Amino acid sequence: MLRALWSRWEAYKYRFVPWIAFNLRHKRRTLRFVPEESKDKIVSDEDVLKTLLKTFRALFINDLGRQMFLLNFLPEVKSKYPELQTVRSMISRAKDDNLQSQIFFNPEEILFNTLGFSITRSRSSLISAGTGVFVTKGFIPKGTVVSMYPGTVYEKYEPIFFQSIGNSFIFRCIDGVLIDGNDKGISKAIYRSCSKRDQLGPLKMSDAFWLTNSVQNPLAVGQYVNNCSTEL
C-alpha cells in the first residue's frame, strides 16, 4: 500500500504547488528556458499547417462515402472536392460487385500514401517501458511533423485539480495553457462531454476516436511520445 501511495506521489508531485515552489531552484526537471517565443518553434507554423491540411484532406477524401450526406448541406465545402464524382462512381461499382469494403484504405495507409510514413501506438517490447509510438512503415525525415497532442484544453484560470491526480498526460504549453491528453478515467469523460456539447447536429466539432482503439486520425498519438530531454 505504501509503495502504491509513493508511486502516485511521484507521478503527482510535479503539479503540487508547495513542492514545486520548494524544489524550483534545486531541480528544473524538463523545464526549458526560451528567451523569445519565436525561437521555440522547431517547425514553422506554415509547415505544420501544410502537413495537417494535406493529411486531413486525404483522410476526408478517403471517407467521402460516409460524408456525402453532410456535404449536401454544405455546398460551398462540397465544391472544393472535385474527387466527389469519382468516389461516387467507385461506390456504385463496388456495390454492384460487393467490393465496397475494399475501395477505401485504413488511416495508417492513408498516412503512408500522403506523408511517406506510418505510425502506430502500441506496447513496447522492452520490460516496463509501457506504451509508445512506433514507425511501422516508411521513413521520417528530420523536421517532419509526426503527431498531434489531442486532449482537453484548459486555460490558465480553469480548474484542473481532480483531473491532474495521478495523470502524467497533462502537457503544459509555454504560455501556461494545459492540454490533458489522458484517454482514461475522468479526463476521458470530460473530453467526451465537451465533444458532445459542441456538436452541431450531425456535424462533429472534434475527434473523439483517439479515446478508442478505432483511431481515425493516425497523428493523434502525441501524448504517447515521450520526450524527457532538457535540450529539445
Secondary structure, 3 states (H helix, E strand, C coil): CHHHHHHHHHHHHHHCHHHHHHHCCCCCCCCCCCCCHHHHCCCCHHHHHHHHHHHHHHHHHHCHHHHHHHHCCCHHHHCCCCCHHHHHHHHHHHHHHCCHHHCCCCHHHHHHHHHCEEEEEEECCCCCCCEEEEEEEECCCCCCCCCCCCCEEECCCCCCHHHHCCCCCEEECCCCCEEECCCCHHHHHHHHHHHHHCCECCECCCCCHHHCCCCCCCCCCHHHCCCCCCCC
